[in-house]
Amino acid sequence: MTNHATTPGRLLVGCAGWSLPKADAASFPVEGSHLERYAAVFPMVEINSSFYRPHRPATYAKWAACTPSDFRFAVKVPRAITHDARMEGVEQQLVQFAAEAGELGEKLGCLLVQLPPKFGFVDETARIFFRQLHGIFGCTVAFEARHPSWFSEAATELLVDSRVTRVIADPAAGQPGPHVPTSTESVYVRLHGTPRIYYSRYPPEYIESVRRELGRQTAAGRTCWCVFDNTAAFEAVPNALQLLHGPDGQQPEETAILSPPW
């Protein structure tokens, strides 16, 4: 299944899920389902529920049908594959997952692979797994590991060779030093909330530093995904709106440069 997911240099801002807090309702259309209203404003969404349970192909098809043609989904790979099987012997599971999520068609822009904190670096297993992902899906693969060994030189070399984008996470679990990118084509940022993970709202100055750095990345031709996962207290949507529109309601300056916050 081949996927031509995004236009190079595009900024894709969204949230983990499409819940719309009442406090931010005025920023979205009144009519439509939550996803339809969400997709009228944001260009992407990250589906995390796929990590916990499978969705029927018809469900993915419905989601694709009710979103704009240039809308993109990032879908989290099931925990049965990443956590339970630890990426080994999972080709049939990946085929089944593709039969489900593949109903998104070209709107499936990225697969998110997240590993548990205790899962250390494995070379050959990961190479085979990433090769299978590319062969079956053909879209961008983003990788969020949380064990320090996945940030080693050997792991970085593997991710580069495997055409996998290392996630920029905040907080950066397991990361011993500055972020080392593994792709020249894409950037994938997951902002979980700081200081209280999943709950805290990011202050305006932090959002602006992210906005300007991603502007620099898109100006360099990279597709930039930025997902707000601080959803527990409904802070993701207001943060994402600020990043999308800027502090004065304007679209971000793609050439603005500021040191990144990660």
C-alpha positions in Angstrom: 0.0 0.0 0.0 1.7 3.2 -1.2 1.0 6.5 0.5 1.9 10.0 -0.6 1.0 11.6 2.7 2.0 15.2 2.8 3.5 18.0 0.9 7.1 18.7 1.9 7.5 21.8 4.1 4.0 21.6 5.5 3.2 22.4 9.1 0.8 19.9 10.6 -0.5 20.9 14.0 -3.1 19.0 16.0 -3.9 17.0 19.2 -4.0 13.5 20.5 -7.7 12.9 19.7 -10.4 15.3 18.6 -12.2 16.2 21.8 -13.3 19.9 21.8 -13.5 21.6 25.2 -16.5 23.9 25.7 -14.2 26.8 26.5 -12.8 26.7 23.0 -16.1 25.9 21.1 -16.1 29.4 19.5 -13.0 28.5 17.5 -14.8 25.7 15.6 -17.9 25.4 13.4 -21.2 24.8 15.2 -22.4 22.0 12.9 -21.0 18.6 12.3 -19.5 15.8 14.4 -16.6 16.5 16.7 -14.1 15.2 14.1 -15.7 17.3 11.3 -15.6 20.4 13.5 -12.0 19.6 14.6 -10.8 19.0 11.0 -12.3 22.3 9.8 -9.6 24.0 11.9 -6.7 21.6 12.4 -4.8 19.9 9.6 -4.0 16.7 11.5 -4.9 14.5 14.4 -3.1 11.7 16.2 -5.1 8.6 16.9 -4.0 7.0 20.2 -7.0 4.7 20.8 -5.5 2.3 18.1 -2.8 1.6 20.7 -5.3 0.0 23.1 -7.8 -1.6 20.8 -8.4 -2.3 17.1 -10.9 -0.2 15.1 -13.0 -1.7 12.3 -12.0 -0.8 8.7 -15.3 0.9 8.3 -14.5 3.2 11.2 -11.3 4.4 9.6 -13.1 4.8 6.3 -15.8 6.9 8.0 -13.1 9.1 9.6 -11.4 9.6 6.2 -14.7 10.4 4.5 -15.7 13.2 6.9 -12.4 15.1 6.8 -11.0 17.5 4.1 -8.8 16.0 1.3 -5.6 17.5 2.7 -6.3 16.4 6.3 -3.8 13.8 7.7 -4.0 11.2 10.4 -1.1 9.9 12.5 -2.0 6.5 13.9 -0.3 4.8 16.9 0.8 1.3 16.3 -1.0 -1.2 18.7 0.6 -2.1 22.0 0.1 -5.8 21.1 2.8 -5.2 18.5 5.2 -2.8 20.3 4.8 -3.8 23.9 3.5 -7.4 24.0 5.4 -8.9 21.0 8.2 -6.4 21.3 8.3 -6.0 17.5 9.2 -9.6 16.9 7.3 -12.0 14.6 4.6 -9.4 14.0 4.2 -9.3 10.2 0.7 -10.9 10.3 -0.3 -8.4 13.0 1.0 -5.6 10.9 -1.0 -6.9 7.8 -4.1 -6.9 9.9 -3.4 -3.4 11.3 -2.9 -2.2 7.7 -6.3 -3.8 6.7 -7.9 -1.5 9.3 -5.9 1.7 9.3 -5.3 1.5 5.6 -8.9 2.5 5.0 -7.7 6.0 5.7 -6.1 5.9 2.3 -3.7 8.8 1.5 -4.9 10.5 4.7 -2.8 8.1 6.7 0.2 10.3 6.9 2.3 8.8 9.7 2.6 5.8 12.0 3.7 6.4 15.6 5.7 3.7 17.2 6.1 4.1 21.0 8.1 1.7 23.1 7.8 1.2 26.9 10.6 2.7 29.1 12.1 -0.6 30.0 12.5 -1.8 26.4 16.2 -1.2 25.5 17.9 -1.0 22.1 17.7 -4.0 19.8 19.3 -3.7 16.4 18.3 -6.5 14.1 14.7 -6.8 15.5 14.1 -3.1 14.9 15.6 -3.2 11.4 13.3 -6.0 10.4 10.3 -4.3 12.0 10.9 -0.9 10.4 11.4 -2.6 7.0 8.1 -4.4 7.4 6.3 -1.1 8.4 7.6 0.7 5.3 6.9 -2.3 3.0 3.3 -2.7 4.3 2.3 0.9 4.8 4.6 3.2 2.8 4.1 6.3 5.0 6.2 8.2 7.4 7.3 6.4 10.6 7.9 8.3 13.8 9.5 6.6 16.7 9.3 7.5 20.4 11.5 5.3 22.6 11.9 6.0 26.3 15.0 3.9 27.2 18.4 5.7 27.2 20.0 3.1 24.9 17.7 4.2 22.0 19.5 7.5 22.0 23.0 5.9 21.4 25.0 6.4 18.3 24.1 2.8 17.2 20.4 3.5 17.6 20.7 6.8 15.8 22.5 5.0 12.9 19.7 2.4 12.8 16.9 5.0 12.6 18.7 6.9 9.9 19.3 3.7 7.9 15.7 2.7 8.4 14.2 6.1 7.4 12.6 6.6 10.8 11.9 10.0 12.4 13.0 10.2 16.0 10.2 11.9 18.0 11.0 15.1 19.8 9.1 14.6 23.1 8.5 16.9 26.0 9.2 15.7 28.6 11.9 13.7 26.9 11.8 10.4 28.7 15.1 8.5 28.7 16.9 11.1 26.5 20.3 11.8 28.0 21.1 14.9 26.1 20.0 17.2 23.2 17.8 15.9 20.5 19.6 14.2 17.6 17.5 14.2 14.5 17.4 11.1 12.3 15.5 12.5 9.2 16.0 15.4 6.8 12.5 15.0 5.5 10.2 15.2 8.6 10.0 16.3 12.2 7.5 14.8 14.7 7.0 16.6 18.0 4.9 15.3 20.9 4.2 17.8 23.7 2.9 15.9 26.7 2.7 18.8 29.1 5.2 20.3 31.6 5.6 20.3 34.6 2.6 18.0 35.1 2.6 15.5 32.2 -0.7 15.2 30.3 -2.2 18.1 32.4 -0.1 21.3 32.2 -0.7 24.0 29.7 2.4 25.4 28.0 2.9 29.1 28.4 2.7 31.4 25.4 6.4 32.0 25.2 7.1 28.3 25.0 4.5 27.9 22.2 6.1 30.8 20.3 9.5 29.2 20.5 8.1 26.0 19.1 6.2 27.9 16.4 9.3 29.7 15.2 11.5 26.6 15.3 9.0 24.6 13.3 8.8 27.6 10.9 12.5 27.2 10.4 12.1 23.5 9.8 9.3 23.9 7.3 11.3 26.6 5.5 14.0 24.0 5.1 11.5 21.7 3.3 10.6 19.4 6.1 7.1 18.2 6.9 6.6 19.1 10.6 4.0 17.3 12.8 3.3 18.8 16.2 0.9 17.0 18.5 -0.3 18.3 21.8 -0.9 15.4 24.2 -1.7 17.5 27.3 -5.3 16.5 27.0 -6.2 15.4 30.6 -7.2 18.9 31.6 -8.3 20.1 28.1 -5.1 22.2 27.5 -4.2 20.6 24.2 -6.7 22.5 22.0 -5.9 26.0 23.3 -2.1 25.3 23.0 -2.6 23.9 19.5 -4.7 26.9 18.4 -2.0 29.3 19.5 0.7 27.3 17.6 -1.5 27.2 14.5 -2.5 30.8 14.4 0.2 32.7 16.4 -0.4 35.1 19.3 -2.2 37.6 17.2 -4.3 35.2 15.2 -2.0 35.3 12.2 -0.4 32.3 10.5 3.1 31.6 11.6 6.1 33.1 10.0 7.9 30.2 8.4 11.2 31.9 8.2 11.3 33.0 11.8 14.2 31.6 13.8 14.5 31.0 17.5 16.5 28.4 19.5 14.2 25.4 19.9 12.8 24.5 23.3 14.1 20.9 23.1 
